[in-house]
């Protein structure tokens, strides 16, 4: 298995060299930074599905949370917001939210006062309704005031790496809430629930203009490393400055990825990993042995979501723009699942290999298809058949075809992935 892994990674390295030769170093360096971020996201899904057997189809929602987190933390401070009544009005909205939350919690514990059965259900529903009205009565005026006078809240001006960490923390908090609600479901029911929750997160972030600017986007998001302009100011030419800047970002991304792989590998190789494998393979038998299956699944769901949040924050930092409308399930959920399926679920190196390979195939297939279509169009025109129409749109659509072809081939010849999980069993 080690020889197979080394051979596959050597072939991947050759593929990167070929892409760099034909597409240029600036293009290749940019794609490698993105591949490192997607590798971190794939590791998060590998923890959830490969280690715990959890069908999470809400990856896009956690990526959006990470993107929002780094935007909120690292974007420059908006003086128009802080010099207005916006902070005070938002503070009142937070107090109203806390009061509503206490009201709901009190209603859920009303059985201690002798309120039970249908009356408790009625009191709980009434508490939710009253809490919602109280909260919206304060939030709606605050949102309208902020949008009219300051545009949006703005950021806190912190270092982007702090935004990456906050992205992981925010994703963990939401994953804990989602897990408490949805982890009682199994297999495809959990997948459907996480899809719905992801769409809810997307709708909230996309429509909260006072906080995220919605479809107006936020840019430029600061880099954690020097920008190309900084190197140009030091006398470097344009190409060299691009390579130096992206190389610095890539080294930082690889350092974060390396730390994540090291921590995950150590945990999975120990008793915790053996327990998670047992729960994944047979949760009924594990529960009969005294393991708290739901708590352990919630734990692994949160851990995986942390990596997704950090990876989503890294992508937004690198592209320097937060655009909620750009998040699509095929790019930010389905693509991650393909990375795990092709690479190998349950294997960290398989997840990384699948992430880099699939991302390179995804980004290269469109320009390669365009070259092929242009050649075919020239040839068909030369023999009198006419040119191929809509080459640009056809080339973009070829990415999905190529991806489906890769999945088919991988499932046919390597159903467990190119680098599958290896479970060592002692005699």
Phi and psi in degrees as a GROMACS rama.xvg file:
@    title "Ramachandran Plot"
@    xaxis  label "Phi"
@    yaxis  label "Psi"
@TYPE xy
-65.0339  -42.4677  UNK-2
-63.2495  -39.9466  UNK-3
-63.695  -42.7325  UNK-4
-63.8944  -44.4054  UNK-5
-63.4572  -39.031  UNK-6
-64.0066  -42.5442  UNK-7
-66.7046  -42.3866  UNK-8
-68.0162  -34.1396  UNK-9
-64.365  -41.9997  UNK-10
-63.6781  -37.1092  UNK-11
-64.9753  -37.8892  UNK-12
-63.8582  -40.7881  UNK-13
-63.7054  -40.7528  UNK-14
-60.4173  -41.5982  UNK-15
-63.004  -40.9268  UNK-16
-63.4245  -40.5853  UNK-17
-64.6496  -43.2472  UNK-18
-63.543  -40.883  UNK-19
-64.2423  -34.0564  UNK-20
-68.4654  -43.0891  UNK-21
-87.949  -36.313  UNK-22
-97.28  -14.5116  UNK-23
97.8167  152.205  UNK-24
-67.5303  -39.4333  UNK-25
-58.5352  -44.6859  UNK-26
-63.0963  -46.3122  UNK-27
-66.2613  -41.7835  UNK-28
-63.4529  -37.9877  UNK-29
-64.3865  -43.4936  UNK-30
-67.0267  -32.5406  UNK-31
-69.3852  -36.5501  UNK-32
-62.3073  -45.6845  UNK-33
-63.5907  -37.4078  UNK-34
-64.1199  -36.4612  UNK-35
-64.1528  -40.8634  UNK-36
-65.6202  -42.6989  UNK-37
-67.2701  -29.756  UNK-38
-63.5482  -40.0184  UNK-39
-65.2859  -40.9393  UNK-40
-64.7769  -41.8471  UNK-41
-63.3239  -35.7809  UNK-42
-62.4745  -38.051  UNK-43
-62.0365  -43.956  UNK-44
-68.2347  -34.1229  UNK-45
-63.2669  -36.1062  UNK-46
-63.8514  -45.1141  UNK-47
-72.1933  -47.2026  UNK-48
-92.0346  -48.6095  UNK-49
-68.6274  -36.7922  UNK-50
-92.2602  -38.8928  UNK-51
-110.604  -10.0665  UNK-52
70.1814  27.0125  UNK-53
-96.3426  126.875  UNK-54
-84.4361  95.0334  UNK-55
-102.586  106.022  UNK-56
-105.745  21.3508  UNK-57
-109.877  30.0537  UNK-58
-58.9619  -39.8274  UNK-59
-55.8247  -39.2294  UNK-60
-61.993  -40.9633  UNK-61
-71.8615  -32.2771  UNK-62
-66.0867  -39.5172  UNK-63
-65.1458  -38.3684  UNK-64
-62.3292  -42.2876  UNK-65
-63.8322  -42.1074  UNK-66
-62.5307  -42.6869  UNK-67
-64.5647  -40.2883  UNK-68
-61.5209  -47.5024  UNK-69
-69.7054  -31.5313  UNK-70
-65.7226  -46.3758  UNK-71
-66.1146  -37.5812  UNK-72
-80.4508  -39.3181  UNK-73
-101.869  -18.2484  UNK-74
-66.5982  145.453  UNK-75
-58.0356  153.336  UNK-76
-65.0264  140.712  UNK-77
-98.4083  100.427  UNK-78
-61.9155  -30.9169  UNK-79
-62.1616  -29.157  UNK-80
-79.1069  -48.4911  UNK-81
-71.4789  -22.8221  UNK-82
-88.11  2.79942  UNK-83
-108.946  -171.777  UNK-84
-84.5273  4.89  UNK-85
-57.3177  -48.2424  UNK-86
-59.6763  -40.8496  UNK-87
-64.7642  -41.9376  UNK-88
-67.3002  -38.1672  UNK-89
-67.1526  -35.2236  UNK-90
-61.1752  -41.1337  UNK-91
-65.1541  -36.1132  UNK-92
-64.351  -39.333  UNK-93
-65.7816  -39.0821  UNK-94
-63.7061  -41.3181  UNK-95
-63.1605  -38.6035  UNK-96
-63.5954  -44.2269  UNK-97
-63.5181  -40.4604  UNK-98
-64.3233  -41.4225  UNK-99
-64.27  -40.1382  UNK-100
-62.5671  -42.5659  UNK-101
-63.8119  -36.9804  UNK-102
-63.54  -43.721  UNK-103
-66.2977  -42.4014  UNK-104
-61.7745  -41.5442  UNK-105
-62.7115  -38.8787  UNK-106
-66.2596  -36.8192  UNK-107
-69.0579  -23.0776  UNK-108
-102.814  18.0463  UNK-109
-68.98  -12.7425  UNK-110
-64.323  -22.2545  UNK-111
-69.543  -18.5938  UNK-112
-97.1523  7.64312  UNK-113
93.6302  4.89459  UNK-114
-91.4191  113.851  UNK-115
-136.172  170.49  UNK-116
66.376  -136.574  UNK-117
-65.1304  -31.009  UNK-118
-65.8839  -37.3868  UNK-119
-64.833  -40.8973  UNK-120
-61.3459  -42.8569  UNK-121
-62.7211  -44.774  UNK-122
-63.4442  -39.325  UNK-123
-66.0351  -45.7159  UNK-124
-62.2333  -42.1266  UNK-125
-63.149  -39.0786  UNK-126
-64.4039  -41.5224  UNK-127
-60.5284  -43.3194  UNK-128
-64.6918  -46.4055  UNK-129
-64.5141  -42.0398  UNK-130
-62.205  -41.2811  UNK-131
-63.4192  -43.8271  UNK-132
-63.7921  -42.5768  UNK-133
-61.7086  -45.4467  UNK-134
-65.1975  -48.3158  UNK-135
-67.3595  -27.7698  UNK-136
-64.5899  -23.5501  UNK-137
-100.35  -35.3271  UNK-138
-72.8769  -43.2951  UNK-139
-60.1904  -47.7462  UNK-140
-62.9652  -36.5814  UNK-141
-65.6245  -43.0707  UNK-142
-63.8836  -44.379  UNK-143
-63.5473  -39.4172  UNK-144
-66.5964  -43.7452  UNK-145
-64.753  -44.6498  UNK-146
-63.8281  -34.5733  UNK-147
-79.0795  -30.3638  UNK-148
-109.432  -28.7706  UNK-149
-124.982  -7.60982  UNK-150
86.5349  -64.5625  UNK-151
-161.59  174.102  UNK-152
-62.9041  -40.704  UNK-153
91.27  -164.386  UNK-154
-113.625  -171.243  UNK-155
-109.227  -5.27177  UNK-156
71.7866  20.8046  UNK-157
-82.6099  172.254  UNK-158
-67.2228  141.917  UNK-159
-57.2539  -32.8737  UNK-160
-63.0585  -34.2293  UNK-161
-62.8365  -37.812  UNK-162
-64.3364  -36.7009  UNK-163
-61.8242  -45.9066  UNK-164
-64.3419  -39.995  UNK-165
-65.5417  -34.0187  UNK-166
-60.5625  -42.1675  UNK-167
-64.9077  -41.5147  UNK-168
-66.0063  -44.6091  UNK-169
-63.0478  -42.6836  UNK-170
-62.2951  -36.9162  UNK-171
-65.2106  -41.549  UNK-172
-64.0563  -47.7126  UNK-173
-65.875  -38.8212  UNK-174
-63.7259  -35.7683  UNK-175
-63.9438  -44.3631  UNK-176
-64.4097  -46.2866  UNK-177
-61.726  -43.1632  UNK-178
-63.6496  -40.1585  UNK-179
-62.3753  -30.9312  UNK-180
-83.8928  -44.5765  UNK-181
-105.112  -15.6883  UNK-182
-75.3557  -3.08665  UNK-183
-74.1158  -13.5416  UNK-184
-86.1278  164.664  UNK-185
-128.412  151.979  UNK-186
45.5974  -120.543  UNK-187
-68.2913  -24.1386  UNK-188
-66.462  -39.9777  UNK-189
-65.4568  -39.0879  UNK-190
-61.5253  -43.8671  UNK-191
-64.9641  -40.9463  UNK-192
-63.8962  -42.8998  UNK-193
-69.1631  -31.8349  UNK-194
-61.49  -46.1574  UNK-195
-62.3882  -41.9776  UNK-196
-66.1691  -38.2459  UNK-197
-60.9698  -41.9627  UNK-198
-67.3811  -34.2707  UNK-199
-63.6494  -44.7015  UNK-200
-61.5774  -43.5842  UNK-201
-62.4406  -42.6942  UNK-202
-63.908  -40.6815  UNK-203
-64.5053  -49.9074  UNK-204
-65.8955  -36.6495  UNK-205
-70.4726  -27.2292  UNK-206
-107.064  -3.92336  UNK-207
-88.8177  71.6025  UNK-208
-60.203  -32.4517  UNK-209
-67.9642  -20.9607  UNK-210
-108.472  -40.2469  UNK-211
-115.839  -4.38775  UNK-212
67.3913  -0.376686  UNK-213
56.0196  -129.258  UNK-214
-76.6964  -4.56587  UNK-215
-76.5599  -15.1155  UNK-216
66.7755  161.466  UNK-217
-127.079  126.708  UNK-218
-163.221  157.907  UNK-219
-86.6471  138.444  UNK-220
-79.5658  132.051  UNK-221
-64.0083  150.643  UNK-222
-88.9652  151.275  UNK-223
-79.8556  -13.4721  UNK-224
-121.577  167.862  UNK-225
-58.3512  141.369  UNK-226
-81.8822  163.569  UNK-227
-56.1328  -34.3735  UNK-228
-62.5369  -32.7147  UNK-229
-66.8792  -39.1939  UNK-230
-72.1835  -35.4513  UNK-231
-64.543  -36.0983  UNK-232
-64.6302  -25.1198  UNK-233
-85.7054  -0.630453  UNK-234
109.149  0.445229  UNK-235
-77.265  150.46  UNK-236
-76.1574  175.263  UNK-237
-64.2001  -47.1569  UNK-238
-65.3592  -45.1446  UNK-239
-63.1673  -39.374  UNK-240
-66.0884  -38.6147  UNK-241
-61.9543  -46.6715  UNK-242
-66.2246  -40.7582  UNK-243
-65.4786  -43.777  UNK-244
-65.7087  -48.7997  UNK-245
-69.1691  -30.8969  UNK-246
-64.6879  -40.1387  UNK-247
-64.3446  -42.169  UNK-248
-64.3365  -40.949  UNK-249
-63.1162  -41.1095  UNK-250
-62.5997  -41.1304  UNK-251
-65.0353  -43.6306  UNK-252
-62.7086  -41.1211  UNK-253
-66.7745  -33.1861  UNK-254
-65.3171  -44.0926  UNK-255
-63.1409  -43.1718  UNK-256
-63.2711  -42.2703  UNK-257
-62.9543  -41.4507  UNK-258
-62.9612  -42.2786  UNK-259
-63.1474  -44.9897  UNK-260
-62.3127  -42.254  UNK-261
-62.7759  -45.8805  UNK-262
-66.7508  -43.0119  UNK-263
-66.1148  -42.3002  UNK-264
-63.303  -42.2118  UNK-265
-64.4896  -40.9094  UNK-266
-67.91  -41.963  UNK-267
-73.7258  -23.1759  UNK-268
-81.6842  -9.70864  UNK-269
-99.967  -164.523  UNK-270
-59.8561  -34.8294  UNK-271
-60.9444  -41.5457  UNK-272
-65.8606  -40.0203  UNK-273
-65.161  -37.3418  UNK-274
-65.7863  -41.874  UNK-275
-66.8317  -36.946  UNK-276
-64.4915  -39.3538  UNK-277
-64.9235  -41.2733  UNK-278
-66.9322  -39.8069  UNK-279
-64.0071  -42.9007  UNK-280
-77.1024  -33.9918  UNK-281
-159.134  90.8922  UNK-282
-71.107  -26.2868  UNK-283
-68.2699  -45.3157  UNK-284
-65.1753  -38.1665  UNK-285
-64.7034  -40.658  UNK-286
-64.9023  -35.9231  UNK-287
-68.6556  -20.166  UNK-288
-88.7833  4.8855  UNK-289
97.3249  6.96042  UNK-290
-83.3252  137.616  UNK-291
-81.849  90.6828  UNK-292
-63.2894  -46.053  UNK-293
-63.0148  -41.6013  UNK-294
-65.0078  -41.2775  UNK-295
-68.9658  -37.5758  UNK-296
-67.6172  -37.387  UNK-297
-62.8858  -40.1013  UNK-298
-60.4088  -47.4781  UNK-299
-73.2952  -30.5924  UNK-300
-65.5504  -40.3939  UNK-301
-68.3489  -44.2108  UNK-302
-58.6785  -47.0423  UNK-303
-63.3959  -38.7583  UNK-304
-66.7343  -30.4902  UNK-305
-60.0327  -46.6069  UNK-306
-65.4217  -36.2289  UNK-307
-64.0156  -41.8043  UNK-308
-64.0814  -41.6489  UNK-309
-66.5788  -42.6984  UNK-310
-62.8999  -41.4684  UNK-311
-62.9043  -36.7661  UNK-312
-67.0781  -38.8196  UNK-313
-62.8596  -41.0002  UNK-314
-63.4082  -43.3691  UNK-315
-66.794  -39.2979  UNK-316
-60.2947  -42.3382  UNK-317
-70.2353  -43.4525  UNK-318
-75.7222  -17.7319  UNK-319
65.3766  23.309  UNK-320
-148.042  135.623  UNK-321
-110.848  109.072  UNK-322
-125.884  98.441  UNK-323
-57.924  -29.524  UNK-324
-74.1467  -11.9434  UNK-325
-83.1064  -11.2032  UNK-326
-79.3568  122.92  UNK-327
-129.561  142.054  UNK-328
-57.3974  -36.1681  UNK-329
-66.5876  -33.9464  UNK-330
-85.4251  -32.3055  UNK-331
-118.252  9.54817  UNK-332
-137.837  -59.4801  UNK-333
-60.7474  -41.6253  UNK-334
-62.7752  -37.1917  UNK-335
-67.1188  -39.1798  UNK-336
-64.5821  -37.7832  UNK-337
-63.0009  -38.801  UNK-338
-58.5688  -42.8052  UNK-339
-72.1534  -41.25  UNK-340
-62.6004  -45.1348  UNK-341
-74.6696  -42.6292  UNK-342
-69.9395  -46.4928  UNK-343
131.068  109.419  UNK-344
-69.9338  142.022  UNK-345
86.5929  -2.67817  UNK-346
-122.328  120.477  UNK-347
-61.8491  -43.7519  UNK-348
-70.3475  -30.3499  UNK-349
-65.6812  -39.6554  UNK-350
-64.2532  -42.7935  UNK-351
-65.913  -44.9568  UNK-352
-60.7807  -46.4178  UNK-353
-62.8523  -37.8141  UNK-354
-64.2581  -47.7443  UNK-355
-67.1766  -45.0204  UNK-356
-62.9715  -50.7562  UNK-357
-66.6458  -37.2699  UNK-358
-66.0735  -41.2038  UNK-359
-65.4346  -41.9625  UNK-360
-61.9233  -40.221  UNK-361
-63.3037  -44.6727  UNK-362
-83.2345  -24.2307  UNK-363
-89.371  -26.0038  UNK-364
-63.1655  -33.2492  UNK-365
-68.0629  -54.0124  UNK-366
-63.5852  -33.9423  UNK-367
-65.8443  -42.2091  UNK-368
-63.6987  -36.3209  UNK-369
-64.4909  -40.3423  UNK-370
-62.652  -43.1024  UNK-371
-65.4325  -43.3395  UNK-372
-65.3865  -39.4343  UNK-373
-62.3161  -43.1216  UNK-374
-63.6053  -45.2313  UNK-375
-65.1584  -36.6428  UNK-376
-66.2053  -41.7077  UNK-377
-63.2502  -42.9354  UNK-378
-65.6845  -43.9741  UNK-379
-67.3521  -33.1947  UNK-380
-68.4462  -38.1698  UNK-381
-64.9653  -35.2435  UNK-382
-92.8171  2.42382  UNK-383
94.4448  11.1025  UNK-384
-87.4593  -12.7913  UNK-385
93.3785  162.238  UNK-386
-78.3045  156.091  UNK-387
-79.0896  125.046  UNK-388
-81.4966  158.255  UNK-389
52.5527  51.5843  UNK-390
-64.9391  -37.6296  UNK-391
-61.8613  -49.4923  UNK-392
-68.5275  -37.4377  UNK-393
-63.5966  -38.9388  UNK-394
-65.1625  -40.3458  UNK-395
-64.8047  -37.6426  UNK-396
-69.9484  -22.9589  UNK-397
-67.2574  -20.5198  UNK-398
-60.6375  -43.3855  UNK-399
-65.8763  -39.7112  UNK-400
-63.0012  -46.4496  UNK-401
-62.987  -40.5014  UNK-402
-63.1728  -43.3286  UNK-403
-62.8313  -36.7776  UNK-404
-65.0961  -41.3147  UNK-405
-63.8026  -42.6988  UNK-406
-61.7856  -44.6736  UNK-407
-60.9001  -45.9951  UNK-408
-64.7442  -42.7644  UNK-409
-64.3628  -44.0154  UNK-410
-68.5546  -27.8182  UNK-411
-73.4168  -44.8728  UNK-412
-103.73  -18.4188  UNK-413
-142.635  72.6057  UNK-414
-61.7642  -23.8231  UNK-415
-95.6935  6.85253  UNK-416
102.675  159.569  UNK-417
-67.4125  -33.3391  UNK-418
-126.102  82.5429  UNK-419
-73.1974  171.355  UNK-420
-68.334  140.405  UNK-421
-117.409  114.909  UNK-422
-104.493  115.977  UNK-423
-84.5728  127.027  UNK-424
-117.275  118.871  UNK-425
-80.5722  141.421  UNK-426
